[in-house]
Amino acid sequence: MDELTAQLVRLIDIRLLDPLEILVDGHGAVDSLRTVVRERARSWAATMLHGDDAAARAVIVRAIATLHPGDGPFQPPVDWWRTPLGQAVARRMGHPTAEAVSYAVAGAMLGITRQGVHDLAARGKLPRHPEGGVLSAAVRDRLLQEGNRHA
């Protein structure tokens, strides 16, 4: 949880608070926002990791919409899925905007190689999507099953 909290604080600092501080020419009010973010980030991380599904998804959707705004679908780089936030998203909701993900993305979400995903798909352990890749929900389900085996 500490790594996820630290990542959230770092992202909010870089993407929101640093630009705001530049815009308001170093106004001290930004420091109080940094304090609020540090206090709330632990709660957000706890909800993402341990909250009920609805609460976790709500926090994740708010975080992604705020930290990764854009007019198109959410398409983070493959390595993002290996970060604490990427892993929390993968476990709680799979890919938030895609029904299917590429083998490379699925591999990053699962912590295995693209070839490993191909092997799982070939053996019927990960359902393929008719248009390519594998089902995002199936990747999430596999992560949850693996987590239950290690619990």
Wavefront OBJ file of the C-alpha trace (Angstrom):
o trace
v 0.000 0.000 0.000
v 2.928 2.337 0.693
v 4.172 2.077 -2.906
v 0.728 2.885 -4.301
v 0.358 5.815 -1.899
v 3.771 7.163 -2.910
v 2.951 6.802 -6.606
v -0.355 8.649 -6.188
v 1.325 11.492 -4.283
v 4.099 11.715 -6.890
v 1.681 11.726 -9.847
v -0.591 14.349 -8.313
v 2.428 16.492 -7.489
v 3.868 16.272 -11.010
v 0.656 16.440 -13.033
v -1.471 18.801 -10.958
v 0.249 20.648 -8.150
v 3.547 21.601 -9.806
v 1.764 23.178 -12.809
v -0.680 24.905 -10.462
v 2.212 26.293 -8.420
v 3.754 27.690 -11.607
v 0.425 29.176 -12.669
v -0.187 30.926 -9.330
v 3.452 32.040 -9.149
v 4.367 30.041 -6.060
v 1.360 30.988 -3.934
v 1.524 29.271 -0.529
v -1.945 27.761 -0.887
v -0.434 25.006 -3.029
v 1.530 23.789 0.016
v -1.704 23.181 1.907
v -3.007 21.213 -1.088
v 0.138 19.053 -0.967
v -0.640 18.305 2.682
v -4.212 17.322 1.813
v -3.006 15.073 -1.015
v -0.516 13.305 1.289
v -3.279 12.740 3.848
v -5.853 11.503 1.332
v -3.546 9.381 -0.841
v -3.282 6.676 1.831
v -7.075 6.471 2.017
v -7.361 6.291 -1.788
v -4.744 3.528 -1.906
v -6.508 1.571 0.848
v -9.823 1.835 -0.987
v -8.246 0.785 -4.299
v -6.617 -2.246 -2.722
v -9.021 -3.291 0.030
v -12.304 -1.411 -0.386
v -15.458 -2.946 -1.750
v -15.616 -3.220 -5.541
v -17.863 -0.199 -6.110
v -15.786 2.100 -3.904
v -12.506 0.862 -5.401
v -13.743 1.377 -8.948
v -15.053 4.852 -8.125
v -11.687 5.957 -6.716
v -9.817 4.399 -9.651
v -12.052 6.076 -12.236
v -11.651 9.466 -10.522
v -7.879 9.053 -10.320
v -7.503 7.999 -13.957
v -9.826 10.734 -15.225
v -7.905 13.334 -13.225
v -4.342 12.125 -13.778
v -4.730 10.951 -17.388
v -7.206 13.349 -19.006
v -7.810 13.169 -22.708
v -10.422 13.091 -25.407
v -9.648 9.526 -26.451
v -9.699 6.232 -24.604
v -7.240 5.598 -21.787
v -4.141 4.032 -23.402
v -1.260 4.017 -20.915
v 2.145 2.724 -21.990
v 2.644 -1.018 -21.462
v 5.055 -0.448 -18.546
v 2.378 1.537 -16.667
v 0.598 -1.749 -15.927
v 3.608 -2.873 -13.878
v 3.364 0.140 -11.531
v 1.496 -0.060 -8.223
v -1.393 1.967 -9.687
v -1.452 -0.121 -12.869
v -1.558 -3.328 -10.826
v -4.370 -1.982 -8.623
v -6.391 -1.047 -11.719
v -5.727 -4.424 -13.361
v -6.841 -6.334 -10.261
v -9.930 -4.254 -9.535
v -11.290 -3.637 -13.022
v -9.003 -4.930 -15.735
v -8.544 -2.312 -18.419
v -11.015 0.463 -17.614
v -11.789 1.382 -21.228
v -11.029 -1.705 -23.326
v -12.851 -5.004 -23.644
v -9.696 -6.627 -25.035
v -6.005 -5.941 -24.518
v -2.967 -6.877 -26.566
v -0.753 -9.751 -25.508
v 1.895 -7.199 -24.465
v -0.546 -5.325 -22.216
v -1.949 -8.564 -20.781
v 1.613 -9.708 -20.079
v 2.405 -6.474 -18.248
v -0.826 -6.753 -16.260
v -0.018 -10.367 -15.312
v 3.706 -9.858 -14.794
v 4.648 -12.330 -17.532
v 5.982 -12.107 -21.081
v 3.914 -11.616 -24.205
v 4.874 -15.172 -25.142
v 3.529 -16.345 -21.786
v 0.179 -14.741 -22.611
v 0.247 -16.377 -26.042
v 0.830 -19.755 -24.388
v -2.056 -19.202 -21.938
v -4.349 -18.221 -24.818
v -3.266 -21.233 -26.898
v -4.058 -23.546 -23.956
v -7.465 -21.916 -23.440
v -6.485 -20.397 -20.074
v -7.073 -16.842 -21.367
v -9.950 -16.336 -23.802
v -9.001 -14.593 -27.023
v -11.033 -11.681 -28.277
v -12.446 -12.170 -31.812
v -10.763 -8.946 -32.966
v -7.380 -9.786 -31.419
v -5.752 -9.845 -28.035
v -7.363 -11.339 -24.946
v -10.349 -10.324 -22.855
v -9.485 -7.712 -20.248
v -11.961 -9.229 -17.772
v -10.240 -12.610 -18.145
v -6.886 -11.041 -17.283
v -8.448 -9.464 -14.194
v -10.049 -12.768 -13.207
v -6.713 -14.566 -13.573
v -5.025 -11.960 -11.350
v -7.730 -12.442 -8.723
v -7.397 -16.244 -8.870
v -3.621 -15.984 -8.499
v -4.075 -13.608 -5.574
v -6.426 -16.051 -3.859
v -3.884 -18.862 -4.250
v -1.215 -16.749 -2.558
v -3.496 -15.555 0.255
l 1 2 3 4 5 6 7 8 9 10 11 12 13 14 15 16 17 18 19 20 21 22 23 24 25 26 27 28 29 30 31 32 33 34 35 36 37 38 39 40 41 42 43 44 45 46 47 48 49 50 51 52 53 54 55 56 57 58 59 60 61 62 63 64 65 66 67 68 69 70 71 72 73 74 75 76 77 78 79 80 81 82 83 84 85 86 87 88 89 90 91 92 93 94 95 96 97 98 99 100 101 102 103 104 105 106 107 108 109 110 111 112 113 114 115 116 117 118 119 120 121 122 123 124 125 126 127 128 129 130 131 132 133 134 135 136 137 138 139 140 141 142 143 144 145 146 147 148 149 150 151
